[in-house]
Each structure stands twice: as structure tokens, then as C-alpha cells.
Amino acid sequence: MALSIVHRLTGITLYFGTILLAWWLIAVAAGPSAYATVQAFTGSWIGRLILFGYTWSLIHHMLSGVRHFIWDLGYGFTSAERESLTWAALIGGVVLTVLLWIVAFTLGGAR
């Protein structure tokens, strides 16, 4: 039940994260000054924290969606299977988020 609530909450947070994505895209189109403003925000510690949360929300929501899809196919209803899928979504979301950020910082040369 708790993971189902988290799935819904991550869906809601994705709306707000998409506003950030739209802000970034509009800034790219608006020119160097607008882009620099967005980059200054996303490069700050609070901006990176928000982006990290958005990344986790996106990945966790996707993995929970896969969990629901497995259930829609008629699998994963035993107690042990439900428990495994729940932990896979929770741990997988955190691990994939951290790995994605490590790769982004390593390949992107983030400062």
C-alpha cells in the first residue's frame, strides 16, 4: 500500500519537474542570458537537489509502472512476489538514479 501511495506522489512530482524541463527548453530558445539563468539555478545546490529528486521520481515511477504492468499481465500476486517487486522498485529506483548521476558527472565533466 505504501509503495502505491509513493507511486502516486512521484506522478504528481513529475508534473512539477516537467515545468523545470519546460523552463530549460524555453531558456534554450530565448537565448544565452535566459539559459545562463536556468543553468545558475540548476547548478546550485538546491537546483541539483531538485533535479536529483526529479530524476529519482522519474525512475521510481517508471519501475513502479513496470510493477503494475506485471500485475496487469496476471503475474506477481503471491506474497513473496509482491514483496520482491516492491523492493526491486524501491532499491532499483535509488540505484539507477545514483548510477545515472555518476555517469552524467563522469561523462559530462560537471563542475
MMTF fields as JSON, N, C-alpha, C and O atoms, coordinates in Angstrom:
{
  "mmtfVersion": "1.0.0",
  "mmtfProducer": "UNKNOWN",
  "numBonds": 443,
  "numAtoms": 444,
  "numGroups": 111,
  "numChains": 1,
  "numModels": 1,
  "chainsPerModel": [1],
  "groupsPerChain": [111],
  "chainIdList": ["A"],
  "bondAtomList": [4, 2, 8, 6, 12, 10, 16, 14, 20, 18, 24, 22, 28, 26, 32, 30, 36, 34, 40, 38, 44, 42, 48, 46, 52, 50, 56, 54, 60, 58, 64, 62, 68, 66, 72, 70, 76, 74, 80, 78, 84, 82, 88, 86, 92, 90, 96, 94, 100, 98, 104, 102, 108, 106, 112, 110, 116, 114, 120, 118, 124, 122, 128, 126, 132, 130, 136, 134, 140, 138, 144, 142, 148, 146, 152, 150, 156, 154, 160, 158, 164, 162, 168, 166, 172, 170, 176, 174, 180, 178, 184, 182, 188, 186, 192, 190, 196, 194, 200, 198, 204, 202, 208, 206, 212, 210, 216, 214, 220, 218, 224, 222, 228, 226, 232, 230, 236, 234, 240, 238, 244, 242, 248, 246, 252, 250, 256, 254, 260, 258, 264, 262, 268, 266, 272, 270, 276, 274, 280, 278, 284, 282, 288, 286, 292, 290, 296, 294, 300, 298, 304, 302, 308, 306, 312, 310, 316, 314, 320, 318, 324, 322, 328, 326, 332, 330, 336, 334, 340, 338, 344, 342, 348, 346, 352, 350, 356, 354, 360, 358, 364, 362, 368, 366, 372, 370, 376, 374, 380, 378, 384, 382, 388, 386, 392, 390, 396, 394, 400, 398, 404, 402, 408, 406, 412, 410, 416, 414, 420, 418, 424, 422, 428, 426, 432, 430, 436, 434, 440, 438],
  "bondOrderList": [1, 1, 1, 1, 1, 1, 1, 1, 1, 1, 1, 1, 1, 1, 1, 1, 1, 1, 1, 1, 1, 1, 1, 1, 1, 1, 1, 1, 1, 1, 1, 1, 1, 1, 1, 1, 1, 1, 1, 1, 1, 1, 1, 1, 1, 1, 1, 1, 1, 1, 1, 1, 1, 1, 1, 1, 1, 1, 1, 1, 1, 1, 1, 1, 1, 1, 1, 1, 1, 1, 1, 1, 1, 1, 1, 1, 1, 1, 1, 1, 1, 1, 1, 1, 1, 1, 1, 1, 1, 1, 1, 1, 1, 1, 1, 1, 1, 1, 1, 1, 1, 1, 1, 1, 1, 1, 1, 1, 1, 1],
  "groupList": [{"groupName": "MET", "atomNameList": ["N", "CA", "C", "O"], "elementList": ["N", "C", "C", "O"], "formalChargeList": [0, 0, 0, 0], "bondAtomList": [1, 0, 2, 1, 3, 2], "bondOrderList": [1, 1, 2], "singleLetterCode": "M", "chemCompType": "L-PEPTIDE LINKING"}, {"groupName": "ALA", "atomNameList": ["N", "CA", "C", "O"], "elementList": ["N", "C", "C", "O"], "formalChargeList": [0, 0, 0, 0], "bondAtomList": [1, 0, 2, 1, 3, 2], "bondOrderList": [1, 1, 2], "singleLetterCode": "A", "chemCompType": "L-PEPTIDE LINKING"}, {"groupName": "LEU", "atomNameList": ["N", "CA", "C", "O"], "elementList": ["N", "C", "C", "O"], "formalChargeList": [0, 0, 0, 0], "bondAtomList": [1, 0, 2, 1, 3, 2], "bondOrderList": [1, 1, 2], "singleLetterCode": "L", "chemCompType": "L-PEPTIDE LINKING"}, {"groupName": "SER", "atomNameList": ["N", "CA", "C", "O"], "elementList": ["N", "C", "C", "O"], "formalChargeList": [0, 0, 0, 0], "bondAtomList": [1, 0, 2, 1, 3, 2], "bondOrderList": [1, 1, 2], "singleLetterCode": "S", "chemCompType": "L-PEPTIDE LINKING"}, {"groupName": "ILE", "atomNameList": ["N", "CA", "C", "O"], "elementList": ["N", "C", "C", "O"], "formalChargeList": [0, 0, 0, 0], "bondAtomList": [1, 0, 2, 1, 3, 2], "bondOrderList": [1, 1, 2], "singleLetterCode": "I", "chemCompType": "L-PEPTIDE LINKING"}, {"groupName": "VAL", "atomNameList": ["N", "CA", "C", "O"], "elementList": ["N", "C", "C", "O"], "formalChargeList": [0, 0, 0, 0], "bondAtomList": [1, 0, 2, 1, 3, 2], "bondOrderList": [1, 1, 2], "singleLetterCode": "V", "chemCompType": "L-PEPTIDE LINKING"}, {"groupName": "HIS", "atomNameList": ["N", "CA", "C", "O"], "elementList": ["N", "C", "C", "O"], "formalChargeList": [0, 0, 0, 0], "bondAtomList": [1, 0, 2, 1, 3, 2], "bondOrderList": [1, 1, 2], "singleLetterCode": "H", "chemCompType": "L-PEPTIDE LINKING"}, {"groupName": "ARG", "atomNameList": ["N", "CA", "C", "O"], "elementList": ["N", "C", "C", "O"], "formalChargeList": [0, 0, 0, 0], "bondAtomList": [1, 0, 2, 1, 3, 2], "bondOrderList": [1, 1, 2], "singleLetterCode": "R", "chemCompType": "L-PEPTIDE LINKING"}, {"groupName": "THR", "atomNameList": ["N", "CA", "C", "O"], "elementList": ["N", "C", "C", "O"], "formalChargeList": [0, 0, 0, 0], "bondAtomList": [1, 0, 2, 1, 3, 2], "bondOrderList": [1, 1, 2], "singleLetterCode": "T", "chemCompType": "L-PEPTIDE LINKING"}, {"groupName": "GLY", "atomNameList": ["N", "CA", "C", "O"], "elementList": ["N", "C", "C", "O"], "formalChargeList": [0, 0, 0, 0], "bondAtomList": [1, 0, 2, 1, 3, 2], "bondOrderList": [1, 1, 2], "singleLetterCode": "G", "chemCompType": "PEPTIDE LINKING"}, {"groupName": "TYR", "atomNameList": ["N", "CA", "C", "O"], "elementList": ["N", "C", "C", "O"], "formalChargeList": [0, 0, 0, 0], "bondAtomList": [1, 0, 2, 1, 3, 2], "bondOrderList": [1, 1, 2], "singleLetterCode": "Y", "chemCompType": "L-PEPTIDE LINKING"}, {"groupName": "PHE", "atomNameList": ["N", "CA", "C", "O"], "elementList": ["N", "C", "C", "O"], "formalChargeList": [0, 0, 0, 0], "bondAtomList": [1, 0, 2, 1, 3, 2], "bondOrderList": [1, 1, 2], "singleLetterCode": "F", "chemCompType": "L-PEPTIDE LINKING"}, {"groupName": "TRP", "atomNameList": ["N", "CA", "C", "O"], "elementList": ["N", "C", "C", "O"], "formalChargeList": [0, 0, 0, 0], "bondAtomList": [1, 0, 2, 1, 3, 2], "bondOrderList": [1, 1, 2], "singleLetterCode": "W", "chemCompType": "L-PEPTIDE LINKING"}, {"groupName": "PRO", "atomNameList": ["N", "CA", "C", "O"], "elementList": ["N", "C", "C", "O"], "formalChargeList": [0, 0, 0, 0], "bondAtomList": [1, 0, 2, 1, 3, 2], "bondOrderList": [1, 1, 2], "singleLetterCode": "P", "chemCompType": "L-PEPTIDE LINKING"}, {"groupName": "GLN", "atomNameList": ["N", "CA", "C", "O"], "elementList": ["N", "C", "C", "O"], "formalChargeList": [0, 0, 0, 0], "bondAtomList": [1, 0, 2, 1, 3, 2], "bondOrderList": [1, 1, 2], "singleLetterCode": "Q", "chemCompType": "L-PEPTIDE LINKING"}, {"groupName": "ASP", "atomNameList": ["N", "CA", "C", "O"], "elementList": ["N", "C", "C", "O"], "formalChargeList": [0, 0, 0, 0], "bondAtomList": [1, 0, 2, 1, 3, 2], "bondOrderList": [1, 1, 2], "singleLetterCode": "D", "chemCompType": "L-PEPTIDE LINKING"}, {"groupName": "GLU", "atomNameList": ["N", "CA", "C", "O"], "elementList": ["N", "C", "C", "O"], "formalChargeList": [0, 0, 0, 0], "bondAtomList": [1, 0, 2, 1, 3, 2], "bondOrderList": [1, 1, 2], "singleLetterCode": "E", "chemCompType": "L-PEPTIDE LINKING"}],
  "groupTypeList": [0, 1, 2, 3, 4, 5, 6, 7, 2, 8, 9, 4, 8, 2, 10, 11, 9, 8, 4, 2, 2, 1, 12, 12, 2, 4, 1, 5, 1, 1, 9, 13, 3, 1, 10, 1, 8, 5, 14, 1, 11, 8, 9, 3, 12, 4, 9, 7, 2, 4, 2, 11, 9, 10, 8, 12, 3, 2, 4, 6, 6, 0, 2, 3, 9, 5, 7, 6, 11, 4, 12, 15, 2, 9, 10, 9, 11, 8, 3, 1, 16, 7, 16, 3, 2, 8, 12, 1, 1, 2, 4, 9, 9, 5, 5, 2, 8, 5, 2, 2, 12, 4, 5, 1, 11, 8, 2, 9, 9, 1, 7],
  "groupIdList": [1, 2, 3, 4, 5, 6, 7, 8, 9, 10, 11, 12, 13, 14, 15, 16, 17, 18, 19, 20, 21, 22, 23, 24, 25, 26, 27, 28, 29, 30, 31, 32, 33, 34, 35, 36, 37, 38, 39, 40, 41, 42, 43, 44, 45, 46, 47, 48, 49, 50, 51, 52, 53, 54, 55, 56, 57, 58, 59, 60, 61, 62, 63, 64, 65, 66, 67, 68, 69, 70, 71, 72, 73, 74, 75, 76, 77, 78, 79, 80, 81, 82, 83, 84, 85, 86, 87, 88, 89, 90, 91, 92, 93, 94, 95, 96, 97, 98, 99, 100, 101, 102, 103, 104, 105, 106, 107, 108, 109, 110, 111],
  "secStructList": [7, 2, 2, 2, 2, 2, 2, 2, 2, 2, 2, 2, 2, 2, 2, 2, 2, 2, 2, 2, 2, 2, 2, 2, 2, 2, 2, 2, 2, 2, 7, 2, 2, 2, 2, 2, 2, 2, 2, 2, 2, 2, 2, 1, 2, 2, 2, 2, 2, 2, 2, 2, 2, 2, 2, 2, 2, 2, 2, 2, 2, 2, 2, 2, 2, 2, 2, 2, 2, 2, 2, 2, 6, 6, 7, 7, 7, 1, 2, 2, 2, 2, 2, 2, 2, 2, 2, 2, 2, 2, 2, 2, 2, 2, 2, 2, 2, 2, 2, 2, 2, 2, 2, 2, 2, 2, 2, 2, 6, 7, 7],
  "xCoordList": [0.82, 0.0, 0.873, 0.588, 1.926, 2.783, 3.448, 3.566, 3.879, 4.536, 3.541, 3.914, 2.312, 1.284, 1.079, 0.892, 1.115, 0.993, 2.206, 2.067, 3.405, 4.624, 4.57, 5.012, 4.03, 3.892, 3.024, 3.35, 1.944, 1.073, 1.767, 1.648, 2.487, 3.202, 4.302, 4.508, 5.0, 6.033, 5.396, 5.98, 4.21, 3.499, 3.175, 3.271, 2.791, 2.494, 3.765, 3.755, 4.855, 6.105, 6.639, 7.355, 6.293, 6.735, 6.116, 6.719, 4.922, 4.324, 5.192, 5.451, 5.639, 6.47, 7.844, 8.395, 8.394, 9.674, 9.573, 10.528, 8.438, 8.238, 8.183, 8.563, 7.723, 7.765, 9.216, 9.547, 10.085, 11.516, 12.091, 12.873, 11.705, 12.169, 11.696, 12.453, 10.444, 9.915, 10.667, 10.968, 10.972, 11.734, 13.087, 13.53, 13.736, 15.034, 14.923, 15.732, 13.93, 13.751, 13.426, 13.934, 12.586, 12.258, 13.504, 13.723, 14.315, 15.545, 16.527, 17.204, 16.602, 17.475, 17.036, 17.871, 15.74, 15.215, 15.302, 15.391, 15.278, 15.255, 16.621, 16.706, 17.677, 18.999, 19.934, 19.553, 21.166, 22.219, 21.918, 22.247, 21.312, 21.032, 20.023, 20.232, 18.934, 17.919, 18.49, 18.205, 19.295, 19.906, 20.864, 20.9, 21.629, 22.563, 21.816, 22.291, 20.651, 19.844, 19.405, 19.511, 18.913, 18.474, 19.661, 19.559, 20.775, 21.963, 22.481, 22.963, 22.38, 22.798, 21.929, 22.426, 20.622, 19.723, 19.982, 20.134, 20.032, 20.207, 21.606, 21.813, 22.555, 23.901, 24.089, 25.105, 23.117, 23.203, 22.882, 22.377, 23.176, 22.938, 21.446, 21.066, 20.598, 19.154, 18.643, 17.782, 19.167, 18.777, 19.153, 18.373, 20.352, 20.79, 19.991, 19.695, 19.646, 18.813, 17.442, 16.916, 16.874, 15.582, 15.711, 14.855, 16.757, 16.964, 17.195, 16.732, 17.917, 18.125, 16.786, 16.502, 15.96, 14.633, 13.755, 13.007, 13.852, 13.087, 13.551, 12.732, 14.855, 15.396, 14.908, 14.473, 14.984, 14.517, 13.02, 12.582, 12.238, 10.799, 10.505, 9.641, 11.217, 11.008, 11.344, 10.57, 12.489, 12.911, 12.04, 11.637, 11.744, 10.906, 9.508, 8.948, 8.949, 7.62, 7.607, 6.647, 8.677, 8.785, 8.836, 8.128, 9.671, 9.791, 8.497, 8.133, 7.806, 6.507, 5.487, 4.613, 5.593, 4.725, 4.973, 4.038, 6.244, 6.581, 5.988, 5.487, 6.046, 5.463, 3.961, 3.438, 3.279, 1.841, 1.571, 0.58, 2.434, 2.279, 2.398, 1.642, 3.344, 3.499, 2.218, 1.771, 1.636, 0.369, -0.75, -1.594, -0.759, -1.778, -1.684, -2.683, -0.473, -0.287, -0.709, -0.747, -1.026, -1.504, -0.426, -0.637, 0.723, 1.83, 2.134, 1.713, 2.87, 3.403, 2.429, 2.563, 1.442, 0.439, 0.668, -0.018, 1.618, 1.878, 2.561, 3.121, 2.512, 3.102, 4.59, 5.065, 5.313, 6.757, 7.043, 7.981, 6.24, 6.435, 6.122, 6.843, 5.049, 4.716, 5.832, 6.209, 6.346, 7.446, 8.692, 9.354, 9.003, 10.177, 10.022, 10.96, 8.847, 8.61, 8.678, 9.173, 8.18, 8.221, 9.653, 10.029, 10.453, 11.845, 12.64, 13.536, 12.313, 13.003, 12.734, 13.64, 11.493, 11.159, 11.855, 12.388, 11.849, 12.477, 13.991, 14.556, 14.628, 16.088, 16.535, 17.506, 15.825, 16.172, 16.106, 16.955, 15.097, 14.976, 16.159, 16.695, 16.563, 17.701, 18.999, 19.781, 19.222, 20.466, 20.58, 21.632, 19.523, 19.568, 19.742, 20.429, 19.127, 19.288, 20.739, 21.322, 21.317, 22.706, 23.635, 24.543, 23.417, 24.253, 24.128, 25.127, 22.917, 22.712, 23.462, 24.081, 23.41, 24.109, 25.623, 26.346, 26.103, 27.545, 27.996, 29.01, 27.266, 27.614, 27.548, 28.435, 26.503, 26.358, 27.525, 28.055, 27.922, 29.03, 30.361, 31.242, 30.51, 31.754, 31.92, 32.972, 30.882, 30.968, 30.761, 31.323, 29.952, 29.64, 30.646, 30.616, 31.529, 32.521, 31.881, 32.325, 30.825, 30.122, 31.053, 31.939, 30.827, 31.68, 31.068, 31.649],
  "yCoordList": [-1.182, 0.0, 1.258, 2.207, 1.271, 2.46, 2.766, 3.93, 1.733, 1.963, 2.486, 3.252, 2.085, 2.605, 4.102, 4.86, 4.519, 5.947, 6.706, 7.792, 6.133, 6.767, 6.873, 7.871, 5.852, 5.882, 7.07, 7.764, 7.294, 8.427, 9.757, 10.701, 9.827, 11.063, 11.367, 12.525, 10.348, 10.599, 11.047, 11.847, 10.544, 11.015, 12.495, 13.221, 12.939, 14.362, 15.191, 16.253, 14.723, 15.495, 15.591, 16.533, 14.624, 14.677, 15.868, 16.405, 16.277, 17.473, 18.696, 19.492, 18.842, 19.993, 19.921, 20.942, 18.718, 18.545, 18.865, 19.355, 18.592, 18.903, 20.414, 20.902, 21.142, 22.606, 23.07, 23.978, 22.446, 22.766, 22.449, 23.226, 21.319, 20.943, 21.958, 22.344, 22.381, 23.388, 24.71, 25.376, 25.091, 26.318, 26.253, 27.217, 25.092, 24.912, 25.017, 25.693, 24.355, 24.395, 25.805, 26.234, 26.522, 27.895, 28.771, 29.639, 28.545, 29.324, 29.061, 29.977, 27.808, 27.49, 28.285, 28.816, 28.365, 29.08, 30.59, 31.317, 31.075, 32.517, 33.177, 34.38, 32.41, 32.994, 32.77, 32.188, 33.238, 32.972, 33.5, 32.837, 34.657, 35.232, 34.378, 34.07, 34.002, 33.167, 31.793, 31.24, 31.251, 29.944, 30.003, 29.078, 31.074, 31.231, 31.286, 30.764, 31.919, 31.991, 30.603, 30.254, 29.817, 28.453, 27.615, 26.856, 27.747, 26.976, 27.361, 26.51, 28.643, 29.077, 28.429, 28.0, 28.36, 27.728, 26.226, 25.689, 25.55, 24.099, 23.688, 22.548, 24.602, 24.315, 24.573, 24.181, 25.231, 25.49, 24.211, 23.245, 24.214, 23.0, 22.683, 21.513, 23.699, 23.441, 22.967, 22.09, 23.542, 23.111, 21.667, 20.897, 21.313, 19.922, 18.956, 17.838, 19.388, 18.553, 18.33, 17.217, 19.386, 19.261, 18.354, 17.499, 18.533, 17.68, 16.217, 15.306, 16.005, 14.638, 14.017, 12.873, 14.781, 14.296, 14.021, 13.043, 14.901, 14.699, 13.426, 12.653, 13.217, 12.01, 10.767, 9.8, 10.798, 9.646, 9.421, 8.284, 10.497, 10.362, 9.723, 8.852, 10.152, 9.625, 8.133, 7.337, 7.771, 6.368, 5.496, 4.404, 5.974, 5.188, 5.003, 3.908, 6.071, 5.986, 4.987, 4.236, 4.989, 4.04, 2.603, 1.732, 2.356, 0.997, 0.539, -0.633, 1.445, 1.087, 0.821, -0.032, 1.541, 1.278, -0.099, -0.789, -0.499, -1.851, -2.882, -3.921, -2.593, -3.489, -3.649, -4.763, -2.543, -2.605, -3.339, -4.061, -3.158, -3.854, -5.366, -6.138, -5.778, -7.203, -7.735, -8.835, -6.96, -7.366, -7.412, -8.308, -6.449, -6.45, -7.693, -8.151, -8.23, -9.46, -10.701, -11.802, -10.523, -11.632, -12.329, -13.443, -11.693, -12.292, -11.476, -10.326, -12.091, -11.373, -11.13, -10.146, -12.015, -11.779, -12.542, -12.292, -13.463, -14.131, -13.143, -12.14, -13.427, -12.52, -12.292, -11.159, -13.347, -13.233, -12.443, -11.647, -12.659, -11.929, -10.44, -9.585, -10.145, -8.73, -8.05, -6.918, -8.737, -8.193, -7.963, -6.933, -8.914, -8.782, -7.619, -6.848, -7.492, -6.391, -5.037, -4.059, -4.992, -3.748, -3.334, -2.183, -4.274, -3.962, -3.653, -2.808, -4.335, -4.07, -2.637, -1.96, -2.179, -0.804, 0.207, 1.21, -0.054, 0.876, 0.946, 2.023, -0.196, -0.237, 0.121, 0.855, -0.399, -0.107, 1.377, 1.901, 2.063, 3.5, 4.272, 5.155, 3.944, 4.632, 4.299, 5.193, 3.014, 2.593, 3.181, 3.704, 3.102, 3.641, 5.159, 5.703, 5.835, 7.293, 7.646, 8.502, 6.995, 7.27, 6.937, 7.708, 5.804, 5.436, 6.452, 6.816, 6.907, 7.892, 9.184, 9.773, 9.624, 10.855, 10.671, 11.587, 9.505, 9.242, 9.292, 9.916, 8.65, 8.665, 10.087, 10.509, 10.823, 12.192, 13.075, 13.857, 12.953, 13.763, 13.304, 14.124, 12.009, 11.493, 11.862, 12.354, 11.623, 11.898, 13.369, 13.879, 14.042, 15.441, 16.41, 17.586, 15.973, 16.865, 17.971, 19.118, 17.631, 18.638, 19.228, 18.555, 20.496, 21.206, 21.213, 21.766],
  "zCoordList": [0.0, 0.0, 0.0, -0.73, 0.808, 0.904, -0.433, -0.818, -1.134, -2.429, -3.464, -4.353, -3.353, -4.258, -4.029, -4.981, -2.786, -2.457, -2.98, -3.543, -2.792, -3.299, -4.819, -5.389, -5.477, -6.93, -7.361, -8.323, -6.661, -6.976, -6.695, -7.475, -5.584, -5.247, -6.263, -6.625, -6.719, -7.732, -9.037, -9.769, -9.335, -10.514, -10.423, -11.413, -9.239, -9.022, -9.136, -9.758, -8.545, -8.61, -10.039, -10.375, -10.867, -12.262, -12.998, -13.927, -12.587, -13.183, -12.913, -13.816, -11.672, -11.318, -11.972, -12.385, -12.066, -12.745, -14.226, -14.828, -14.801, -16.209, -16.423, -17.487, -15.439, -15.514, -15.578, -16.34, -14.776, -14.847, -16.226, -16.774, -16.775, -18.103, -19.144, -20.034, -19.026, -19.954, -19.792, -20.782, -18.556, -18.298, -18.996, -19.619, -18.876, -19.512, -21.038, -21.673, -21.619, -23.075, -23.568, -24.605, -22.83, -23.198, -23.103, -23.948, -22.078, -21.906, -23.045, -23.511, -23.491, -24.622, -25.848, -26.58, -26.067, -27.232, -27.065, -28.055, -25.82, -25.567, -25.703, -25.949, -25.548, -25.728, -24.563, -23.546, -24.717, -23.732, -22.331, -21.347, -22.219, -20.897, -20.12, -18.947, -20.787, -20.137, -19.796, -18.734, -20.702, -20.47, -19.278, -18.466, -19.169, -18.053, -16.721, -15.713, -16.727, -15.502, -15.061, -13.885, -16.005, -15.682, -15.233, -14.269, -15.919, -15.557, -14.172, -13.425, -13.837, -12.499, -11.431, -10.39, -11.697, -10.726, -10.63, -9.533, -11.779, -11.749, -11.291, -10.876, -11.363, -10.888, -9.408, -8.834, -8.781, -7.339, -6.573, -7.145, -5.29, -4.512, -4.436, -4.487, -4.315, -4.252, -5.609, -5.677, -6.686, -8.021, -8.287, -8.848, -7.877, -8.077, -7.213, -7.633, -6.012, -5.145, -5.781, -5.764, -6.336, -7.013, -8.239, -8.468, -9.015, -10.193, -9.81, -10.496, -8.708, -8.235, -7.843, -8.195, -7.11, -6.733, -7.937, -7.966, -8.941, -10.174, -10.884, -11.38, -10.928, -11.558, -10.83, -11.456, -9.497, -8.719, -8.939, -9.112, -8.933, -9.15, -10.495, -10.601, -11.513, -12.855, -12.924, -13.455, -12.39, -12.446, -11.556, -11.958, -10.339, -9.43, -10.022, -9.966, -10.588, -11.178, -12.34, -12.512, -13.129, -14.236, -13.715, -14.221, -12.704, -12.166, -11.507, -11.604, -10.842, -10.259, -11.359, -11.203, -12.461, -13.604, -14.189, -14.594, -14.231, -14.696, -13.739, -14.169, -12.459, -11.444, -11.693, -11.661, -11.937, -12.223, -13.542, -13.66, -14.509, -15.79, -15.592, -16.183, -14.766, -14.463, -13.83, -14.153, -12.94, -12.33, -13.368, -13.334, -14.291, -15.347, -16.229, -16.783, -16.35, -17.121, -16.345, -16.896, -15.066, -14.248, -13.439, -12.959, -13.28, -12.536, -11.283, -11.154, -10.37, -9.214, -8.084, -7.358, -7.919, -6.89, -5.588, -4.597, -5.58, -4.304, -3.368, -3.811, -2.106, -1.115, -1.367, -1.299, -1.652, -1.894, -3.166, -3.207, -4.199, -5.457, -5.294, -5.809, -4.579, -4.32, -3.542, -3.842, -2.56, -1.748, -2.605, -2.481, -3.462, -4.332, -5.306, -5.511, -5.902, -6.839, -6.133, -6.693, -4.91, -4.141, -3.858, -4.083, -3.362, -3.058, -4.326, -4.312, -5.416, -6.681, -7.146, -7.633, -6.995, -7.391, -6.481, -6.956, -5.187, -4.24, -4.419, -4.605, -4.362, -4.463, -5.878, -6.062, -6.872, -8.256, -8.565, -9.287, -8.021, -8.248, -7.703, -8.372, -6.502, -5.885, -6.621, -6.946, -6.879, -7.535, -8.942, -9.308, -9.722, -11.081, -11.089, -11.954, -10.135, -10.034, -9.736, -10.401, -8.748, -8.386, -9.553, -9.86, -10.199, -11.346, -12.481, -13.1, -12.753, -13.806, -13.491, -14.378, -12.245, -11.86, -11.904, -12.296, -11.509, -11.585, -13.04, -13.352, -13.919, -15.34, -15.889, -16.631, -15.527, -16.025, -15.567, -16.356, -14.31, -13.811, -14.399, -14.655, -14.612, -15.16, -16.628, -17.036, -17.416, -18.846, -19.182, -20.15, -18.376, -18.673, -18.128, -18.49, -17.279, -16.705, -15.889, -15.938, -15.128, -14.331, -13.284, -12.756, -13.002, -12.038, -10.675, -9.741]
}
